[in-house]
Amino acid sequence: MSATAGQVIKCKAAVAWEAGKPLVIEEVEVAPPQKMEVRIKILYTSLCHTDVYFWEAKAQDSVFPRILGHEAAGIVESVGEGVTEVAAGDHVLPVFTGECGECAHCKSTESNMCSLLRINTERGVMIGDQKSRFSINGKPIYHFLGTSTFSEYTVLHVGCVAKINPLAPLDKVCVLSCGISAGLGATLNVAKPFKGSSVAVFGLGAVGLGAAEGARLAGASRVIGVDLNTARFEEAKKFGVTEFVNPKDYSKPVQEVIAEMTDGGVDRSVECTGNINAMISAFECVHDGWGVAVLVGVPHKDAVFKTHPVNFLNERTLKGTFFGNYKPRSGLPSVVEMYMNKELEVEKFITHTVPFAEINKAFELMLKGEGLRCVIRME
């Protein structure tokens, strides 16, 4: 048992007091974990576009003040009543979605969309008692995605905590708890390209490059990267992308361009932008008879997917995926093992590192579109 178990811990956290304003490093109080909860000492966290999206709060109501952050790695400090899955000292990845192990989704071999713990962007409190575990001078500071990793200590439901290999370097595998695994799993678990196949990846950010990395690992012979930013093309070669298409360079729809390049269409496509037109193109660019398109990006709430039903009748398949179909507790540790076995190359996703005191620099880099993942050192 750790010396701090059962006690309130005072530590530093980067608090978002209001939308779009720089985060402020504050001393916060972190309450002990309650029933089925785990308190984690965060050692490394990274910035994902979802953090920036909810920090800007332009398109949705966001709760403030709150502690953002959901891609991270740390060590269990203490556990609450009923927790048997992890113990103090375990190395873990906090995850923005969960696996309760009891619901129909968790018992299904096909789903990872836990009924109890699936992603909830609006909830700013713990699911057990509807209270926050963070406070400043007695006033609550709200949680984000059930993770709030921009704090030296945080509290999560045990179902959102993936126990990993203690030998895995936390400063590297911290980036595997969200976007990269979502893209990787979309290819490996859902699109399932065969050896020698052709794969189109729409959007070459961290998620898209995770999808490309999946195609590389699956043995695809052609990986076509589609992006409006030509500057991303050179970097993408490191992730197995063999050819590039910028839709702006053509007068006809990009699906027609890809069909011409591939003698009728690619075998698989993975869409990682959330742009509705890219989603339609990703579906329509796959080969009839066997082509499979997988949607990863989250579209605008009013977006409508339009395509001719004949595209389905001609035996094209359209699928969607959430977090690459990985169950957080039982599936994510296998991604860490892929890295440990030198199959998955994680280092190339990490383009910047900053100390916790300079966390706002990570936001600046992402807003400028520089780099892929910026790792934030908590100590």
Stockholm file with secondary structure:
# STOCKHOLM 1.0

chainA/1-379         MSATAGQVIKCKAAVAWEAGKPLVIEEVEVAPPQKMEVRIKILYTSLCHTDVYFWEAKAQDSVFPRILGHEAAGIVESVGEGVTEVAAGDHVLPVFTGECGECAHCKSTESNMCSLLRINTERGVMIGDQKSRFSINGKPIYHFLGTSTFSEYTVLHVGCVAKINPLAPLDKVCVLSCGISAGLGATLNVAKPFKGSSVAVFGLGAVGLGAAEGARLAGASRVIGVDLNTARFEEAKKFGVTEFVNPKDYSKPVQEVIAEMTDGGVDRSVECTGNINAMISAFECVHDGWGVAVLVGVPHKDAVFKTHPVNFLNERTLKGTFFGNYKPRSGLPSVVEMYMNKELEVEKFITHTVPFAEINKAFELMLKGEGLRCVIRME
#=GR chainA/1-379 SS CCTTTTSCEEEEEEEBCSTTSCCEEEEEEECCCCTTEEEEEEEEEECCHHHHHHHHTSSSCCCSSBCCCCEEEEEEEEECTTCCSCCTTCEEEECSSCCCSSSHHHHCSSCCCCTTTSCCSSCCSCTTTSCCSEEETTEEEBCSTTTCCSBSEEEEEGGGEEECCTTSCHHHHGGGGTHHHHHHHIIIIIICCCTTCEEEEECCSHHHHHHHHHHHHHTCSEEEEECSCTTHHHHHGGGTCCEEECGGGCSSCHHHHHHHHTTSCBSEEEECSCCHHHHHHHHHTBCTTTCEEEECSCCCTTCCCCCCTHHHHTTCEEEECSGGGCCHHHHHHHHHHHHHTTSSCCGGGEEEEEEGGGHHHHHHHHHTTCCSEEEEECC
#=GC SS_cons         CCTTTTSCEEEEEEEBCSTTSCCEEEEEEECCCCTTEEEEEEEEEECCHHHHHHHHTSSSCCCSSBCCCCEEEEEEEEECTTCCSCCTTCEEEECSSCCCSSSHHHHCSSCCCCTTTSCCSSCCSCTTTSCCSEEETTEEEBCSTTTCCSBSEEEEEGGGEEECCTTSCHHHHGGGGTHHHHHHHIIIIIICCCTTCEEEEECCSHHHHHHHHHHHHHTCSEEEEECSCTTHHHHHGGGTCCEEECGGGCSSCHHHHHHHHTTSCBSEEEECSCCHHHHHHHHHTBCTTTCEEEECSCCCTTCCCCCCTHHHHTTCEEEECSGGGCCHHHHHHHHHHHHHTTSSCCGGGEEEEEEGGGHHHHHHHHHTTCCSEEEEECC
//
